[in-house]
């Protein structure tokens, strides 16, 4: 079918806008990557050009002097712990809310979703007082627990929406064949809801990995700080090692970019299913 002139013009405009938006998203990453090979002097004199000499000195300084690998390990511990606990609890809670018939299911779902309306900034002072009384300040748990609580409502929202779209006939047939509730959950519902679970895991991982607020407030020991907080070590009282910081930023964003590239299809499937079908 031949397109009209107006349709062709609109198609060209659409692609131009999409290409422009793609460039706006990708160029900052390209600029960071190129700048990480420059010296501080070259960063000011040749801001937008290619490096005159490609050197790994900034990455070496970021690892040796900046201690990026130590912060990297702390970020991995906190992010992986928060993701695992959030996914496990949210998946089981969503199954109970979406697939089991009990009077308070909808009310429980609404209470969980209320958590999405509470900003993390409103919880900082109460959490600080609670953790201080419990002796959890300056520990990884002081960061992991709030991250789980903050990510839980969003996880319930996505996974519940997906599980409600699964036909009940699958469970009914499984129960007739002798499956228990746990077998239905692990062998039938969980494999089908894999895309929504992956979505929650990736979104939670990126949020926790990039978080600066909670580690900055609850952690004071430099050996326990995460990557976003560790980047501030490149700032001295009278000078800042900008290129060293940029190299550390590149190391910081690599896990988030890699995870998203590998799992972006599952993320889109899970978000669409959770937001529309639910």
C-alpha positions in Angstrom: 0.0 0.0 0.0 1.4 3.3 -1.1 1.8 6.0 1.6 0.5 9.5 1.0 2.8 12.6 1.1 1.6 13.6 4.5 2.2 10.1 5.9 5.8 10.2 4.4 6.5 13.6 5.9 5.2 12.5 9.3 7.3 9.3 9.1 10.4 11.4 8.4 9.7 13.7 11.3 9.2 10.8 13.6 12.5 9.2 12.7 14.3 12.5 12.9 12.9 13.0 16.4 13.8 9.5 17.5 17.3 9.8 16.1 17.8 13.1 17.9 16.5 11.7 21.2 18.9 8.7 20.8 21.8 11.0 20.2 20.9 13.1 23.3 20.8 9.9 25.4 24.0 8.3 24.0 26.3 11.4 23.6 26.8 12.0 27.4 28.1 8.5 27.8 30.4 8.8 24.7 31.7 12.1 26.1 32.4 10.6 29.5 34.2 7.7 27.9 36.4 10.0 25.7 37.1 12.4 28.6 38.3 9.6 30.8 41.4 9.3 28.7 42.3 13.0 28.9 44.3 15.0 31.4 42.7 17.7 33.6 44.4 20.3 31.5 43.3 18.8 28.2 39.7 18.5 29.6 39.6 22.3 29.7 41.5 23.1 26.5 40.0 20.2 24.4 36.6 19.7 26.0 34.7 18.2 23.0 37.5 16.7 20.9 39.2 13.3 21.0 42.0 12.7 23.4 45.4 13.7 22.1 47.0 10.6 23.8 45.0 7.6 24.8 46.2 6.7 28.3 44.8 4.4 31.0 46.4 6.5 33.8 43.0 7.8 35.0 41.6 4.3 35.4 44.7 3.2 37.2 44.4 6.1 39.6 40.7 5.5 40.1 41.5 1.9 41.1 44.7 2.4 43.1 44.3 5.8 44.7 40.6 6.1 44.6 39.9 2.6 45.9 37.1 2.0 43.4 37.2 -1.8 43.6 36.6 -1.6 47.4 33.5 0.6 46.8 32.5 -1.6 43.9 32.5 -4.7 46.3 30.4 -2.8 48.8 27.9 -1.8 46.1 27.7 -5.4 44.9 26.9 -6.7 48.4 24.2 -4.1 49.1 22.6 -4.2 45.6 22.5 -8.0 45.3 21.2 -8.4 48.9 18.5 -5.8 48.4 17.5 -7.3 45.0 17.3 -10.9 46.2 15.2 -10.1 49.3 12.9 -7.8 47.4 12.3 -10.2 44.6 11.7 -13.2 46.9 9.3 -11.4 49.3 7.5 -9.5 46.5 7.0 -12.6 44.4 5.5 -14.6 47.2 3.3 -11.7 48.5 2.1 -11.0 44.9 1.1 -14.6 44.5 -0.9 -14.5 47.7 -2.6 -11.3 46.7 -3.3 -12.0 43.0 -3.9 -15.8 43.0 -5.5 -16.6 46.4 -9.0 -15.7 47.2 -9.3 -14.0 50.6 -11.3 -11.0 51.8 -8.5 -8.6 52.5 -6.5 -9.2 49.3 -7.5 -6.0 47.6 -7.0 -4.0 50.8 -3.6 -5.5 51.4 -2.6 -4.7 47.8 -3.7 -1.0 48.2 -1.8 -0.7 51.5 1.4 -1.9 49.7 0.8 0.5 46.9 0.5 3.4 49.3 4.2 3.0 49.9 4.9 4.3 46.4 3.5 7.7 47.5 6.0 8.1 50.4 9.3 9.8 49.4 12.5 8.4 50.7 13.5 11.8 52.0 10.6 11.7 54.5 12.0 8.5 56.0 15.5 9.5 56.6 15.2 11.1 60.0 12.9 8.3 61.5 15.2 5.6 60.1 18.3 7.3 61.4 16.8 7.3 64.9 15.6 3.7 64.7 19.0 2.4 63.4 20.9 4.4 66.0 18.8 2.8 68.7 19.3 -0.7 67.2 23.1 -0.2 66.6 22.8 -0.6 62.9 24.3 2.7 61.8 27.5 2.4 59.8 26.6 -1.2 58.6 25.4 -2.4 55.3 22.1 -3.4 56.8 21.3 0.2 57.4 21.2 0.7 53.7 19.8 -2.7 52.6 16.7 -2.6 54.8 15.4 0.8 53.5 16.2 -0.2 49.9 14.0 -3.3 50.3 11.2 -1.2 51.9 11.3 1.4 49.2 11.5 -1.1 46.3 8.8 -3.4 47.7 5.7 -1.4 46.6 6.9 -1.1 43.0 7.7 -4.8 42.9 4.2 -5.7 44.2 2.6 -3.4 41.6 4.5 -5.0 38.7 4.3 -8.6 39.7 0.7 -8.5 40.9 -0.4 -7.0 37.6 1.3 -9.7 35.6 0.1 -12.6 37.8 -3.5 -11.4 37.6 -3.3 -11.8 33.8 -2.5 -15.5 34.0 -5.6 -17.7 33.4 -6.8 -19.5 36.5 -7.4 -22.7 34.4 -3.7 -23.5 34.6 -3.8 -23.7 38.4 -7.1 -25.5 38.4 -5.7 -28.2 36.1 -2.6 -28.5 38.2 -4.6 -28.9 41.4 -6.7 -31.6 39.8 -3.4 -33.4 38.9 -2.4 -33.2 42.6 -0.2 -30.1 42.8 0.0 -28.3 46.1 0.0 -24.6 46.5 3.8 -24.4 46.6 4.1 -26.6 43.5 1.7 -24.4 41.7 3.7 -21.3 42.7 7.2 -22.7 41.8 6.4 -24.9 38.8 3.6 -23.0 37.0 3.1 -19.3 38.1 6.8 -18.4 38.7 8.1 -19.6 35.3 5.3 -17.8 33.5 5.9 -14.6 35.5 9.6 -14.6 34.8 9.6 -11.4 32.8 7.9 -9.4 35.5 10.3 -10.8 38.1 13.3 -9.9 35.9 11.9 -6.4 35.5 11.6 -5.9 39.2 15.1 -7.3 39.8 16.7 -5.0 37.1 14.9 -1.8 38.2 15.7 -2.5 41.9 19.3 -3.2 41.0 19.7 0.0 39.1 18.0 2.1 41.8 20.1 0.6 44.6 23.4 0.7 42.6 23.0 4.4 41.8 21.7 5.5 45.2 23.7 8.2 46.9 21.3 9.4 49.7 21.1 6.4 52.0 24.8 5.3 51.9 25.9 9.0 52.4 23.7 9.3 55.5 23.9 5.9 57.2 27.6 5.0 56.4 30.6 6.9 57.8 33.3 4.2 57.6 35.0 4.7 54.2 35.7 0.9 53.9 31.9 0.3 53.8 30.8 3.1 51.4 29.4 2.4 48.0 30.6 3.6 44.5 28.4 6.8 44.3 29.7 7.9 47.7 33.3 6.9 46.8 33.3 9.3 43.9 33.4 12.2 46.3 37.0 11.1 47.2 38.2 12.7 44.0 37.2 16.1 45.4 40.0 17.8 47.5 39.7 21.1 49.4 41.3 23.2 46.7 41.2 21.0 43.6 39.3 18.2 42.0 40.6 15.3 39.9 37.8 15.5 37.3 39.3 13.0 34.8 39.9 10.5 37.6 36.3 11.0 38.7 35.1 10.5 35.2 37.0 7.3 34.9 35.4 6.1 38.2 32.0 7.1 36.8 32.6 4.9 33.8 33.4 2.0 36.0 30.3 2.8 38.1 27.8 2.8 35.2 29.1 -0.3 33.5 27.1 -2.8 35.5 23.8 -0.9 35.1 24.3 -0.6 31.3 25.3 -4.2 30.9 22.4 -5.5 32.9 19.9 -3.3 31.0 21.3 -4.3 27.6 21.1 -8.0 28.4 17.6 -7.9 29.9 15.8 -5.0 28.2 13.3 -7.3 26.4 12.2 -8.9 29.6 12.0 -5.4 31.2 9.6 -4.1 28.5 7.5 -7.2 28.6 7.2 -7.1 32.4 6.4 -3.3 32.5 3.7 -3.6 29.8 2.1 -6.6 31.4 2.1 -5.2 34.8 0.7 -1.8 33.8 -1.8 -2.8 31.2 -3.1 -6.3 31.7 -3.3 -5.9 35.5 
